[in-house]
Amino acid sequence: MDCHNKPEPITAPTISVVMPVYNSERHVREAVDSILRQTFTNFELILIEDGSTDDTRSILNDYSRQDSRVVLVENGSHEGLVYSLNRGLAASRGKYIARMDADDVSLPDRFTLQVSYMEQHPEVGVLDANIVYIDVAGRALNRGRPRFSHPESPNVIRWTLLWKCPINHPAVLMRRSVLEEGGITYDPSYRDAEDREIFVQLGRRTLIARLPEVALQYRLVPTSISRGRSSEQRAMDHMITRREVTTLLGTVTSKEGLETLISVFTRLDQNANRDFAAAEDILIAVYRRFLEQPLSDSDREQIQADVADRLIAVAKEATSYSPKLARSLLWRLRYLPMMHLFSVGAATRILKVVLNSFGIRRRATRGG
């Protein structure tokens, strides 16, 4: 940490960076330094110390003494992520609120890119950014490939939010005015899926966009909730999807079908009565209802491709229950443009479902 050129206090920060910190002595210096070295400098960094038992508190105290942009908020005891996030929101003063985790690394131009976009797009209230994954030691994973390989519009992001969280939570920049006008904070009832829940709520009031540029290195660690996909998180995701699908359709004709549909993707079977045919009927109904709004050709194509993947996934799941039914479920793909069925990936998955339904398994090939 460079202490020789101490910045002047920020009286009206453009950005308030909210970073909860708990037992993060190994990586927190790298995370904080990545914020303090941003090319965009008009920010305050709010560090919420959540009752750490390691040397984290001492490290954060050093930063708060040596850089006037750092605001240290101490919980006193371990209160958890949602509580810490809401304390950070309450303490923020900036026009924008940026999220940051204590083990990630923001690239130097992150805020420059995000603020420039938001100033040019006042209709957007939440701006995500692309990320790359790193391991505990900071080495690039997946050969350094970004998480998102192609752009997704706000409509495609909103479609995906029906089923899962497509937002890189530690990489977002949000308009504080949108949060305040909607009275939106992190909901402790969804403590294992608080990110998806707040973005669903924000998505009802504003547009959510994503920069194609990589702006953050996301560290995958063994203790990460998203890494382990805890049963509690799956249950929260299940509940959110049930609520959002029901809200979109107004009424659902088959409770068993809805539960079957959701469990295919959350991997949480909450109902012993499986109704795969009704599940696909509901998926098609959701697809048709969503397409009633104005969408670009690109939006439609991306959503149709996703629906095709989901129909195939339901059929694949059904092979364990009724092979004949699995084959008939594939017939519902006729509701989609054929172009999505002849892609290499889709055609391979369809063939695999058909072969599995006849009890045929592809033999593994030996190397050498």
C-alpha positions in Angstrom: 0.0 0.0 0.0 1.5 3.4 -1.1 1.0 5.9 1.8 3.2 8.7 0.4 0.5 10.4 -1.8 -2.5 10.4 0.4 -5.6 11.5 -1.5 -7.7 14.5 -0.4 -11.0 13.6 1.4 -13.9 13.0 -1.0 -16.8 15.2 0.0 -19.2 14.0 -2.7 -18.0 10.7 -4.1 -19.4 9.5 -7.4 -19.1 5.9 -6.3 -19.5 4.2 -2.9 -17.8 0.8 -3.0 -19.5 -1.6 -0.6 -17.1 -4.4 0.5 -18.1 -6.8 3.4 -15.0 -8.4 4.9 -14.9 -11.5 7.2 -11.7 -13.5 8.0 -10.1 -12.4 4.8 -6.5 -11.7 5.8 -5.1 -13.8 3.0 -6.6 -11.8 0.1 -8.1 -8.6 1.4 -5.0 -6.5 0.8 -5.1 -7.4 -2.9 -8.8 -6.7 -3.1 -8.5 -3.3 -1.4 -5.4 -2.3 -3.4 -7.2 -3.1 -6.7 -9.9 -0.5 -5.7 -7.4 2.1 -4.5 -5.5 1.8 -7.8 -8.5 2.5 -10.0 -8.0 5.0 -12.8 -11.3 6.6 -11.7 -10.6 8.1 -8.3 -13.7 9.8 -7.1 -15.0 7.1 -4.8 -15.3 6.1 -1.2 -14.5 2.5 -0.2 -16.8 1.3 2.6 -15.2 -1.7 4.4 -17.7 -3.5 6.6 -15.7 -5.6 9.1 -17.9 -8.5 10.2 -16.4 -9.6 13.5 -13.3 -11.4 12.0 -11.3 -13.6 14.2 -8.0 -13.4 12.2 -5.9 -10.4 11.4 -8.4 -8.8 9.1 -9.5 -6.0 11.4 -5.9 -4.8 11.9 -5.3 -4.8 8.2 -8.5 -2.7 7.5 -7.6 -0.3 10.3 -4.3 0.4 8.6 -6.0 1.2 5.4 -8.6 3.5 7.1 -5.8 5.5 8.8 -3.7 5.9 5.7 -6.2 6.6 3.0 -9.0 9.1 3.5 -11.2 7.4 0.9 -11.5 4.3 3.1 -14.5 4.2 5.5 -14.3 1.5 8.1 -17.6 0.2 9.5 -17.4 -2.4 12.3 -20.2 -4.8 13.1 -18.6 -5.8 16.4 -19.7 -9.4 16.0 -20.2 -11.7 13.1 -23.6 -10.8 11.6 -23.4 -12.3 8.2 -23.2 -11.1 4.6 -26.8 -9.7 4.2 -26.5 -7.6 7.3 -23.1 -6.3 6.3 -24.3 -5.4 2.8 -27.2 -3.4 4.2 -24.9 -1.5 6.6 -22.8 -0.7 3.6 -25.8 0.6 1.6 -26.9 2.7 4.6 -23.4 4.3 4.9 -23.0 5.0 1.2 -23.1 8.6 -0.2 -22.3 8.1 -3.9 -24.4 8.5 -6.9 -23.5 4.9 -7.8 -22.9 1.9 -5.5 -20.3 -0.6 -6.6 -20.0 -4.1 -5.1 -16.8 -5.8 -4.3 -15.8 -8.9 -2.5 -12.8 -9.2 -0.2 -11.1 -12.0 -2.2 -11.6 -10.6 -5.8 -9.5 -8.2 -7.9 -11.0 -5.3 -9.8 -9.0 -4.4 -12.9 -7.7 -0.8 -13.0 -10.2 0.6 -15.6 -13.3 -1.1 -14.1 -14.9 2.1 -12.7 -13.8 4.2 -15.6 -15.7 1.8 -18.0 -18.7 1.5 -15.8 -19.3 5.1 -15.0 -18.8 6.1 -18.6 -21.5 3.6 -19.7 -23.9 4.6 -17.0 -23.6 8.3 -17.8 -24.4 7.5 -21.4 -27.3 5.2 -20.6 -29.6 6.8 -17.9 -32.2 4.1 -18.5 -29.9 1.5 -17.1 -30.0 1.2 -13.3 -27.7 -1.8 -12.8 -24.5 -2.5 -14.8 -22.7 -5.8 -14.6 -19.3 -6.5 -16.1 -17.7 -9.6 -17.6 -15.3 -11.5 -15.3 -12.6 -14.1 -15.5 -12.1 -16.8 -12.8 -8.9 -17.2 -10.8 -7.9 -19.8 -8.2 -6.8 -19.2 -4.6 -3.3 -18.4 -5.7 -4.5 -15.9 -8.3 -3.9 -18.2 -11.3 -6.3 -17.9 -14.3 -8.8 -20.7 -14.7 -10.5 -21.9 -17.9 -7.4 -20.6 -19.8 -8.4 -17.1 -18.9 -11.7 -17.2 -20.9 -14.3 -14.7 -19.7 -17.5 -16.1 -18.1 -19.7 -14.6 -20.9 -18.5 -15.2 -24.5 -21.2 -13.2 -26.2 -23.2 -10.0 -25.3 -26.6 -10.3 -23.6 -29.1 -7.6 -23.7 -31.2 -6.4 -20.7 -34.1 -8.5 -22.0 -32.0 -11.7 -22.2 -30.7 -11.0 -18.7 -34.2 -10.5 -17.4 -35.3 -13.8 -19.1 -32.4 -15.7 -17.4 -33.2 -14.1 -14.0 -36.4 -16.2 -14.2 -34.3 -19.3 -13.8 -31.0 -18.4 -12.1 -28.8 -15.4 -11.3 -26.8 -14.4 -14.4 -25.2 -11.3 -12.7 -21.7 -11.2 -11.4 -22.6 -9.7 -8.0 -19.1 -8.4 -7.0 -18.8 -6.7 -10.4 -22.0 -4.6 -10.5 -22.5 -0.8 -10.4 -25.9 0.3 -9.3 -27.7 3.7 -9.2 -28.4 4.5 -5.6 -31.5 6.5 -6.7 -33.1 3.3 -8.0 -32.5 1.5 -4.8 -33.8 4.3 -2.7 -36.9 5.1 -4.8 -37.9 1.4 -4.6 -37.0 1.0 -1.0 -34.8 -1.9 -2.1 -32.2 -3.5 0.2 -30.8 -7.0 0.6 -33.6 -9.3 2.0 -32.4 -11.4 4.9 -35.1 -13.9 4.0 -33.0 -14.9 1.0 -29.7 -14.9 2.7 -28.3 -17.7 0.5 -29.6 -16.1 -2.7 -29.6 -12.5 -1.7 -27.9 -11.5 -5.0 -30.5 -13.0 -7.3 -33.4 -11.6 -5.2 -32.2 -8.0 -5.2 -31.6 -8.2 -9.0 -35.1 -9.6 -9.5 -36.5 -6.7 -7.5 -34.3 -4.2 -9.4 -35.2 -5.7 -12.7 -38.9 -4.8 -12.1 -37.9 -1.1 -11.9 -35.0 -0.6 -14.2 -32.8 -2.2 -16.9 -29.9 -4.4 -16.1 -27.1 -4.4 -18.6 -23.6 -5.9 -18.9 -20.3 -4.7 -20.2 -18.6 -7.2 -22.5 -15.2 -6.1 -21.2 -13.6 -8.1 -18.4 -13.5 -5.8 -15.3 -13.0 -8.2 -12.4 -11.1 -11.4 -11.5 -13.4 -13.6 -9.5 -11.6 -15.9 -7.1 -13.0 -19.4 -6.6 -12.3 -20.7 -3.2 -13.4 -24.0 -1.6 -15.7 -22.2 0.9 -17.6 -20.3 -1.7 -21.4 -20.8 -1.4 -21.9 -20.6 -5.2 -19.0 -23.1 -5.6 -20.7 -25.7 -3.3 -24.3 -24.9 -4.4 -25.6 -25.5 -0.9 -29.0 -27.1 -0.4 -30.1 -23.8 1.2 -29.2 -21.8 -1.8 -30.9 -24.3 -4.1 -34.0 -24.0 -2.0 -33.9 -20.2 -2.2 -33.5 -20.4 -6.0 -36.3 -22.9 -6.2 -38.6 -20.5 -4.3 -37.7 -17.4 -6.4 -38.3 -19.3 -9.7 -41.6 -20.6 -8.5 -42.7 -17.1 -7.5 -41.5 -15.4 -10.7 -43.0 -18.0 -13.1 -46.3 -17.9 -11.2 -46.3 -14.1 -11.3 -45.5 -14.1 -15.1 -48.2 -16.6 -16.0 -50.8 -15.4 -13.5 -51.9 -19.0 -12.8 -50.2 -22.4 -13.2 -52.3 -25.3 -14.2 -50.2 -28.0 -12.7 -48.3 -27.7 -9.4 -46.5 -30.9 -10.0 -45.5 -29.7 -13.4 -44.1 -26.5 -12.0 -42.2 -28.2 -9.3 -40.8 -30.8 -11.8 -39.7 -28.0 -14.1 -37.9 -26.0 -11.5 -36.2 -29.1 -9.9 -34.6 -30.1 -13.2 -32.5 -26.9 -13.0 -32.1 -26.4 -9.2 -31.4 -30.1 -8.6 -33.7 -29.9 -5.7 -36.6 -32.4 -5.8 -39.3 -31.0 -3.6 -42.1 -33.2 -4.9 -42.2 -37.0 -5.4 -44.9 -36.7 -8.0 -43.0 -36.0 -11.3 -45.0 -34.6 -14.2 -42.5 -33.9 -17.1 -45.2 -33.4 -19.7 -46.8 -30.6 -17.6 -43.3 -29.2 -16.9 -42.6 -28.7 -20.6 -46.1 -27.3 -21.2 -45.4 -24.7 -18.5 -42.0 -23.9 -20.0 -43.6 -23.3 -23.4 -46.2 -21.1 -21.7 -43.6 -19.0 -20.0 -41.7 -18.7 -23.3 -44.8 -17.5 -25.2 -45.8 -15.0 -22.5 -42.3 -13.5 -22.3 -42.2 -13.1 -26.1 -45.4 -11.0 -26.0 -43.3 -8.0 -25.3 -41.2 -6.2 -27.9 -37.9 -7.9 -28.5 -35.2 -7.6 -31.0 -34.4 -10.5 -33.4 -31.2 -11.2 -31.4 -33.1 -11.3 -28.1 -35.6 -13.8 -29.6 -32.9 -16.0 -31.0 -31.0 -16.2 -27.7 -34.2 -16.8 -25.7 -35.3 -19.5 -28.1 -31.9 -21.2 -27.9 -32.2 -21.2 -24.1 -35.7 -22.7 -24.2 -34.5 -25.4 -26.6 -31.7 -26.3 -24.1 -34.2 -26.4 -21.2 -36.7 -28.6 -23.1 -33.9 -31.0 -23.9 -32.8 -31.0 -20.3 -36.3 -31.9 -19.1 -36.5 -34.7 -21.6 -33.1 -36.0 -20.5 -34.3 -36.0 -16.9 -37.4 -37.9 -17.9 -35.5 -40.9 -19.4 -34.9 -42.2 -15.9 -38.7 -42.3 -15.3 -40.2 -43.2 -18.7 -38.1 -43.6 -21.9 -41.1 -43.5 -24.1 -42.3 -40.2 -22.4 -38.8 -38.7 -22.9 -39.0 -39.3 -26.7 -42.4 -37.7 -26.8 -41.2 -34.7 -24.9 -38.7 -33.9 -27.6 -41.6 -33.4 -29.9 -42.3 -30.1 -28.1 -39.2 -28.7 -29.7 -41.4 -28.2 -32.8 -42.6 -24.9 -31.2 -39.2 -23.4 -31.7 -37.4 -22.4 -35.0 -35.6 -25.4 -36.4 -32.3 -23.4 -36.6 -31.8 -24.0 -32.9 -32.1 -27.8 -33.2 -29.5 -28.2 -35.9 -26.7 -26.6 -33.9 -23.9 -29.1 -33.1 -24.6 -28.8 -29.3 -28.4 -29.2 -29.5 -28.3 -32.0 -32.0 -25.8 -33.9 -29.9 -27.9 -33.6 -26.8 -31.1 -34.6 -28.6 -29.4 -37.7 -30.0 -28.1 -38.6 -26.5 -31.6 -38.4 -25.1 -33.0 -40.6 -27.9 -30.2 -43.2 -27.4 -30.6 -43.2 -23.6 -34.4 -43.7 -24.0 -33.7 -46.9 -25.9 -31.1 -48.0 -23.3 -28.2 -47.3 -25.6 -25.1 -45.6 -24.0 -22.2 -44.2 -25.9 -19.1 -46.2 -25.2 -16.2 -44.2 -23.8 -13.2 -44.1 -26.2 -9.8 -45.1 -25.0 -6.9 -42.8 -25.5 -3.5 -43.9 -26.8 
